[in-house]
Amino acid sequence: LYSQKQIFLREAISNSSDALDKVRFLAISDPSILDSKKELGIWIDCDPEAGTLSITDSGIGMTRSDLINNLGTIAKTDTIKFLENMTKEGNLNLIGQFGVGFYSMFLVGERVVVTSKHNDDD
C-alpha cells in the first residue's frame, strides 16, 4: 500500500486533525462538548529509550463500537480487491482513505496501541 514508511506519521496526524475538526463542528450546535476540553491540539511525544512514539489529540474520540467497526477496515474489506479497484480507477493516492492510515502504523511499529474516549461511551 505504501512505498515510504514515514507516511505513517502524516496519516496519524491527519486522523488527529479529523478528530479535532469533528469536535469543533459538533460544538457549533452543542458548546458543552468542549467543556472538558481545556485545549484543542495534537501532541507528539518520542521516547527513544522506550522506543515509542505517542500521538495524542483532544478531538472527538471513537466509541467502542467505532473502534470495533473501523480499526482494520481495510483488512475487513478485502485488501486485494481494494487495491485492484484503486488501480482500475487510476487513483493510487491512498492518503486519507479510512482504514489505510491505521494500517500504515504497522509499517513502522511492532505494536500499535489505540486509546480513545468518546463522550457517548462510559
N, C-alpha and C positions, 0 to 999 in steps of 0.2 A: 504493500500500500504506500509506503513512504520510502524514498531513496535516501533521505537525510534524517539521521536520528534526532538531531536537535529540534526538529519540527514539533516535538512533544511539548516544549516549553511554550511555543506560540499557541498551540491547541489548548493547553491548560489555562493560560492567561485569557484566551478567547472565551472559554467556558465560564471563567470567573466574571469576566466582563458582561456576559449574557445574564448571569445571575444578578449582577448589580442593576442592569437595565430593567430586568423584570421587577425587582423590588421597588425601584423608582416609579415605574409605570403603575404598579398596584397601589403605591402610596398616594397617587393622584386622587383616587376615589376613596381610599381609607388611610389617612395620615397616621393612624395609630400603629400601622405596620412598622413604622420607623421608630416607635417608642423605645424599643430595646436595642436599637442600633445607634450607638453613640457616634460612630464614624463609619462611613461607607468607604471601602477600599479593598485593595488586593495587596497582600503581603507575601514576600518570597524570602524564605529562610533556608540557608545552606549550612549544613553541619558536616564538614569534611571528615571529622573524627568518626562520626556515626555512619558516614556515607549516605546521608539523607538530604533530600530536597523537599521542603514543605511549601505548598502554595495554599494560602488561606484567603478567603474573601468573606465579606459580610453581606453577601447577596441573599437571595430568596431561600436557598436551600432546596433540597429534594425531600419529598415524603418517603416513607418506607416503600410505598407502592411504586413511586418514581424510580427509586434505586433498583428495585427488583425488575421492573419492566424495561428500564432503559440502559443500565450498565451492561455492556456486552451486546448491545443491539446488533452490531454488525455480524457477530457470530450467529446470532439467532436468525438473521435474515439471509443466511447462506452467502458467505463471503465471495465465493467464485461467481455466483450469479450477479452479485452486486458489482463486482469488477467488470464482468462481461458487459453489463448494461452501461456502465460508465464509459467503457471503451467504445461501444457501439454508438453512443450518443456523442462521442468525441470530447467528453468532459472528464478529464483526468485530474482536475483540481479538486482535491478531497478536503481542503481546508473548510472547516465549518460544517461538514456533513456529520449529523448527530451519530454518536456511537464510535465514529472513527477517531475522534480526539482522545477518548478514553483508551482505545486500543493502542494509540501511539505511546502511551506511558510504558507499555511493556517492551518497547524497543530499547529502553534505557534502564529500566528497573527490574530487579528480580522479584520485587514485591511491591504491590500498589495498595495503599490503604485509603479508603474514602470514608470520611466522617461528614455527616450532613445533618442539619436540623431545620425543619420547616415548621412554621407556626401552626399548621394544621395537624401536626403529629404531637404525641405526648413526649 
